[in-house]
Amino acid sequence: MTGSDQPARGAEAFSASPLLLQTVIDLVPGTLHVKDRDLRYCMVNRFFLEQWGLTRDQVIGRSHHQVFGDEHDNAVEARDREVLETGRTLPFYEVEYPSGEGGLVTLWASKVPLLDADGVVTHVLTFGLDITARREMERRLAENERLQSSLVEKALDCIVVLDAAGDVVEFNPAAEAVFGYRRDEVLGRSFAERMIPPGARERHRDGLERHLRTGERRMIGRQVRTEGMRRDGTVFPVELAVAEVVLGSRRLFTAYLRDLTAEHEAQREIARQRDMLYQSEKMAALGGLLAGVSHELNNPLSVVVGRAITLEEKLTDPRERESVQRLRMAAERCARIVRTFLAMARRSEPERAPTDLAALARNAVELTAYGARTAGIEVVLDLPDDLPTVMVDADQLVQVVVNLLVNAQQALGEIDGSRRLEVRAWHDRPQGMVHLAVRDNGPGIPAHVRTRVFEPFFTTKPVGAGTGVGLAVSHAMVEAHGGTLRVDSAPGHGAEFVVSLPVSGAVDESMPTSPAGRGAGVGSMVLVVDDEHDVADLMADCLELDGFEVERVGDGREALRRLERRRYDAVVCDVRMPGLDGPAVLRHLAERDPDQAARLVLVTGDVLGVELEAAIGDLGCVLLEKPFAPDDLRRAVRAARARGRARGRTN
């Protein structure tokens, strides 16, 4: 045998200088013991005794089982016999023994045969190095590696590790999902070439080279917002943080990236919702303003319209009658405009009824007439009087037509020269539809825009000039009525929006507007309650001409006192009054005298609340809107009187 396989010749040393030998083996940095051929300990070192907490007297001359019992590996003596019998060294191997503290001790051990002068194996020497701490450290390192690997693999953010050349050395599943590459496709490849937009690649390379050369840390340890590029070339926003790790001579850079696409979309949605809320608040404020303005305008308008009609009825001179008629028509036009604005401000459920689309379009044109005139726009109407009715909510359809007219006026403002706006309607008998078209000779709508004009919040108007809501809402309103709203346009040839609605097939059963015969109110007493004396006087005069006997009071409390003393055939009460208003009078009567409440006519010049509308519906009282014609008032009073009498007969 030669080299490490040569058995040690050391038997003579045991007798040559035992003290010197013991001193030497005590210095060996590990456990060392020697057994004879009977497998009894004949020499142990200090580390052996300290390792197991023994004394020399407890070990020397004893066997393994006498010292340790069955606590240690039963294969110990088998290994010893193998060395004694074969004369071969057992190379280093790991073995675990119970420790005195209830744990395990891991030894890295080797057994060597000792020979006498004749080459006979006389002893076996065992050397053991305690590697328990090392194995525990390795175990913990392995656990940490598994933990880190799990964290990297399960991380929601992208983790990309680069070397000093900018090549990818690690690419976690989140990065695969975000960038669209498989891990094996990018390992060892340039990060910049695949995942940074072309315009930013040179800046990335320069920054990496400058950091390696100078140590300048512009990006290291900071969070920045930049852009990444997916496999398909899509550029998207990311949040980036870079950490540097030095492993010996190797420098690595770990990039933590978060895809901000969803965050940006959420921010855009929040901004859109905020804008919608802002627009809603503006509309709510506008509605409140319209309600107040309408109330203030409707009272004097009621007086002007009523007095003009009364005067017109009394005059016999044709020229004077014509002058008064013009005054009445102008006042009625003002009243229609106010009524249309008021209807647009109301927040009530849609109420569909047979409607003349031509008349509705004329009202919308009146609302937008001032803007057309000031912009020099010629408005041409082709609205037949014999169109069949359509079943719609007139308030909503007025909004639709007004929106189309305003959009057309804004489009015409972009051109020089002649400006023309046409509004026409026709009946398509084969299809059973009525069509209303709004056409302008403006710049037209490009094809790529035309396909999106009905999308919510899509607009080509500058900031402050439009919200992109009008056409989308109009389209939804028309479709909700079973109709369609389409656009036909070409650049330079104007645009035409066409509303198509199905014919209702219903007969207009509304009450005739011709005045009833005089004297229908003879023998009936009416109480008029209104804080506006001119309006109260007008209502009294109109009713007295019809034969009614009228009493007037200026507030709700006085009205209730009158109603306690006597019963009236009808009570006409304004909704909005200081002190006790019309709704309060209605509630008092409903609790105290339901028969009298049924004879109530509520007169309003602004928006009704939902609760009041519900109460009116439950009690069956009559609602009259300002401004009204004298015959409207007379019919309302006669209807209230008839309802009260019918209730009295049934009770």
C-alpha angles and dihedrals in degrees: 000000000000138000118001092350092063108105114237117258101213110124091105090055092065089067098031098070115343093178093052092047093049090049091052097048091046087063093056107112095232143039115299130177137163126213129193126226090277087059093245122141111254099165135018131171131231094259090055092054093045092047093057100026096243139135127230091249089057091054114028113093094011132107126241093258092047090055102037106017112206094324094099132060111295088212091070096090091042090059091046091053090048091057093044092049100041101031089221126131118243105225120226116301135167122250132172126217130182113259125221090252096060096263133098131267118210116209129190098213140182132184122212128187118233116212133202125225091280093054095254117144106243104161142017120224119205123197121190131184117201106232096165093115091045093051090047090051091048090048091051091046089052090049091048090050091050090047092048091046090050091048091050093046095045097039114123091213125070114262115195122174118202132189125223090276092057094250122140117255098165132026120175127211092257089058089049090054095046101041097033097232127120116236094245090053094062106032108115091009129114113273093203095053093054110029108026121076112252094248093058101042097090091049090051093051093046091050093050093047092047092051093050091048102041106014090237107162107207095143104018113107095002133109113229135171116230140135135277132194127228125217091263091055096257112149115216137173119263139180110225135196123175127200125187122221123190115204106183105295092346122095119200131183121209114204118199110198130184122195106233096187094105091044092052091047090050090050090050090049091049090050090048092049090046090052090048090051090048091050090046091051090049090050091047091050090046090050092053091047091049091049092053094043091046091053092050093046098042095060096058091036089055089054093047094047094042095046091045092053092046091048091046090054092051099045120091100181107096094214093049091046090051092051092049090045090056089049090051093047092051091049091047090051090054089048092052091051092050091046092051092050089047092052091051090053095051119104100208134127115275113270113201120204137157104286135187103233092198093055090046090053091050090054090051091049089052090053092054098034095103093055091048093050095048090048092051093244119157109221115204119191126201102174115147118214094219100063115135115248125261125215103240145130099260094205092056094045091050088056090051095051093043090052091051092048093048091048090050091050091051091050092050089052087070095064136068124222128028116010118198132178121186126196115187137162133194142172119245100202098183091053096037091232138129115215129203118190130192110194131178134183093226130127094291129225123284116238095246090053096041091064091057105038092105095050114112113258094003110134138154093197120109120261110288094021099082145357102209090241104101101073093039091053092044091051091050092048094051093046090049087059091054093257139107137241116203136169130219118189147138128194110271094011103080129244135270125200115194125198112200121191132175118251109256096220088214127126116234104248097176119139115272115255097218113111118261121239117286119257096040090128099051111135095017126114120213128190114210115200116189133130091212102085094198091054092045091050091049092051091046093050092048093050095043090055086058092053099260121140108229135201120189130208130172104218143030098250093057089047091056090049090053091047090053090058099045146000122249128206088229139358121211109198131177115233098220117051135138115261110004107018132197097273090052091051088050092052093048092050093045090057099039107028115010091176091059091044089058088058092056122118112197114205117202135181099182144030119324120218120240092243093053092048089052091049091049089052093049095048095039095227120157125258121208121185125212133270095045135169118241091251090054089056093046093050092048092051093047090049092051091048091050092048091052093049092048090050091049091054093050095047 
